[in-house]
Amino acid sequence: MKPFVWIGVFMIVSLGNPVDGWTSSGVSPDQTEIRQALHDLEKNIGHIESIQAKFIQIKKMKLFKHEIELSGSFYLQKPDHFAWHTHSPIEHAIVFKNNKVLQWNHETDRVDVISFKDMPVLRTIVEQMQSWFYGSYLSLLDEYKIEIISYAPLRICFIPNEHSFYLKMLEHVVIQFNQEQSAIDSIEVKEKSGDMSIFHFKETLINKEIDPSVWEILSRAS
């Protein structure tokens, strides 16, 4: 089972110009400057305890001409809560909490509960997602070659290195930040298969109280 496709969450592309065909020439500074940029980001974002935002996802699949557009909301709360609710054109929800995964979709109206212990790959991906949004960027130097595409807006490209868990899955990840560099506007992920998705994040709230109901999934029949 392909984990990125399985949950439909981690395939993400930037708001700016597409990087399809982008190469490492040009903007990227030396490693000292890159480390300083990552350090500054950690200072700006490291205070985050919770995030909630709306998204629009545009899924681009290599084998199909037409794009698929979905919309919904997502939530992150330290230390281990993550929820992704797709509202349109299909209804789907997935919640990670207390080392368990809860998943529901409109077609089956069934809530499946899975232990993280049984899905170590998925757990690794969720931890990676938390690193992006909580600003743990210097630690990613062990997994990625990191290059800066632009400064206004700040866009950073992460390319899995030969030791990376993601080497066989991903071509690259590109993260774009807001003007204040205090939150993520978008993330780009391009798979080895050529598939991509575009997520536009909006109405982002940092460290605001999250409705406890987002961590619960109930079937319509309940």
Secondary structure as the mmCIF struct_conf table of DSSP 4:
data_model
#
loop_
_struct_conf.conf_type_id
_struct_conf.id
_struct_conf.beg_label_comp_id
_struct_conf.beg_label_asym_id
_struct_conf.beg_label_seq_id
_struct_conf.end_label_comp_id
_struct_conf.end_label_asym_id
_struct_conf.end_label_seq_id
HELX_RH_AL_P HELX_RH_AL_P1 PRO A 3 ILE A 7
BEND BEND1 GLY A 8 GLY A 8
BEND BEND2 PHE A 10 PHE A 10
BEND BEND3 LEU A 15 ASN A 17
TURN_TY1_P TURN_TY1_P1 ASP A 20 GLY A 21
BEND BEND4 SER A 24 SER A 24
BEND BEND5 GLY A 26 VAL A 27
HELX_RH_AL_P HELX_RH_AL_P2 GLN A 31 ILE A 45
TURN_TY1_P TURN_TY1_P2 GLY A 46 HIS A 47
STRN STRN1 SER A 50 LYS A 60
TURN_TY1_P TURN_TY1_P3 LYS A 62 LEU A 63
BEND BEND6 LYS A 65 HIS A 66
STRN STRN2 ILE A 68 GLN A 77
TURN_TY1_P TURN_TY1_P4 LYS A 78 ASP A 80
STRN STRN3 HIS A 81 SER A 88
BEND BEND7 PRO A 89 ILE A 90
STRN STRN4 HIS A 92 LYS A 97
TURN_TY1_P TURN_TY1_P5 ASN A 98 ASN A 99
STRN STRN5 LYS A 100 ASN A 105
TURN_TY1_P TURN_TY1_P6 HIS A 106 THR A 108
STRN STRN6 VAL A 111 SER A 115
HELX_RH_3T_P HELX_RH_3T_P1 PHE A 116 ASP A 118
HELX_RH_AL_P HELX_RH_AL_P3 PRO A 120 TYR A 134
TURN_TY1_P TURN_TY1_P7 GLY A 135 GLY A 135
HELX_RH_3T_P HELX_RH_3T_P2 LEU A 138 ASP A 142
TURN_TY1_P TURN_TY1_P8 GLU A 143 GLU A 143
STRN STRN7 TYR A 144 TYR A 151
TURN_TY1_P TURN_TY1_P9 ALA A 152 PRO A 153
STRN STRN8 LEU A 154 PRO A 160
TURN_TY1_P TURN_TY1_P10 GLU A 162 HIS A 163
TURN_TY1_P TURN_TY1_P11 PHE A 165 MET A 169
STRN STRN9 LEU A 170 PHE A 177
TURN_TY1_P TURN_TY1_P12 GLN A 179 GLU A 180
BEND BEND8 GLN A 181 ALA A 183
STRN STRN10 ILE A 184 GLU A 191
TURN_TY1_P TURN_TY1_P13 LYS A 192 SER A 193
BEND BEND9 GLY A 194 GLY A 194
STRN STRN11 MET A 196 ILE A 206
BEND BEND10 ASN A 207 ASN A 207
HELX_LH_PP_P HELX_LH_PP_P1 LYS A 208 ASP A 211
HELX_RH_3T_P HELX_RH_3T_P3 PRO A 212 TRP A 215
TURN_TY1_P TURN_TY1_P14 ARG A 220 ALA A 221
#
